[in-house]
Amino acid sequence: MKRLAFALLTICLALPAAAANLVMVEQDGCHWCAQWNEEISHIYPKTDEGARAPLRRVDLRDLPDDIDFASRPVFTPTFVLVEDGKELGRMEGYAGDEFFWFILRNLLNEHDIEAEESE
């Protein structure tokens, strides 16, 4: 029994922690989602913030079961910082690129989210 427990512990320690993601909750016809897509989506993966929290898109009407939202998102876009399947924080709406980057950096820094190291 001790060997089994030790083996399981060793395996769990060897697994990387689940990375953080920025989950974008969106829906068809959302004007502000379209504006975010036009202004930010093409550069997001190339930024420090994109490395720290890669983007995951989900539909407002089909929320995934693997995320424990603090409350059900209502507005689109809603950007939810998620780590290990749990919501750490969110921004509701999109008020322009400067505000988006400012709030996102604050969320990432507040929760000490760093970019995953490449192996």
Buried (B, 14 or more C-beta within 10 A) or exposed (E): EEEEEEEEEEEEEEEEEEBBBBBBBBBEEBEBBBBBBEBBBEEBEEEEBBBBBBBBEBEBEEBEEEBEBEEEBEBBBBBBBBBEEEBBBBBBEBEEEEEBBEBBEEBBEEBEBEBEEEE
